[in-house]
């Protein structure tokens, strides 16, 4: 039996970060919308000590390596 309400699907997001040590990385997380994703990014900066958090991108439902490389090209 189907539910009478539609469940809100969470979106996948990716964001690049840099730590104080200079280490750079990619964080993949889920959030309901762009506003919630930005709140998470703000928490990364204020609560978890990330030096920089940038390039917030929505990911498709079936993202793979090709999409990650396109959205988050390697820095030189």
C-alpha distance (Angstrom), angle and dihedral (degrees) to the residues before:
residue distance angle dihedral
X1 . . .
X2 3.79 . .
X3 3.74 120.2 .
X4 3.81 116.8 -109.3
X5 3.80 91.5 -129.2
X6 3.76 129.1 56.2
X7 3.77 116.0 -120.9
X8 3.76 116.3 -127.4
X9 3.78 109.2 -119.7
X10 3.77 117.4 -137.0
X11 3.78 116.6 -127.3
X12 3.78 125.5 -132.7
X13 3.81 117.7 -123.4
X14 3.76 135.8 -173.2
X15 3.79 128.3 -156.8
X16 3.79 133.3 175.9
X17 3.79 120.6 -131.5
X18 3.78 141.5 -175.2
X19 3.79 125.2 -152.4
X20 3.80 125.2 -146.1
X21 3.82 88.2 -102.4
X22 3.81 89.1 61.5
X23 3.80 94.3 -108.0
X24 3.81 111.3 144.3
X25 3.77 126.9 -157.9
X26 3.77 148.9 153.3
X27 3.80 124.6 -105.4
X28 3.81 119.2 -159.9
X29 3.80 116.8 -164.7
X30 3.78 141.8 151.1
X31 3.80 128.6 -114.6
X32 3.80 135.0 164.7
X33 3.80 95.3 -119.4
X34 3.81 146.4 -16.5
X35 3.81 93.0 -79.0
X36 3.81 92.8 53.8
X37 3.82 89.8 46.0
X38 3.81 90.1 53.9
X39 3.79 90.8 49.5
X40 3.80 88.7 54.5
X41 3.82 90.2 50.5
X42 3.80 90.2 50.4
X43 3.82 89.8 51.1
X44 3.81 89.4 51.9
X45 3.81 88.6 57.4
X46 3.79 100.1 39.8
X47 3.80 104.7 31.2
X48 3.80 106.3 26.7
X49 3.80 102.8 39.1
X50 3.79 102.0 -117.1
X51 3.82 110.6 162.7
X52 3.81 95.7 -148.3
X53 3.80 132.8 5.2
X54 3.79 116.1 -174.0
X55 3.81 147.8 148.1
X56 3.83 98.7 48.7
X57 3.82 107.6 -166.4
X58 3.82 133.5 176.3
X59 3.81 113.1 -124.8
X60 3.78 125.0 -143.6
X61 3.80 117.9 -112.2
X62 3.80 91.3 -103.3
X63 3.78 100.9 35.2
X64 3.77 118.0 168.0
X65 3.77 140.6 177.3
X66 3.84 92.9 -73.9
X67 3.81 91.9 56.8
X68 3.81 92.7 45.2
X69 3.82 90.9 51.3
X70 3.80 91.0 48.5
X71 3.83 94.8 48.6
X72 3.80 96.6 36.9
X73 3.81 108.6 33.0
X74 3.78 116.4 -168.1
X75 3.80 114.0 -95.8
X76 3.75 118.1 -124.1
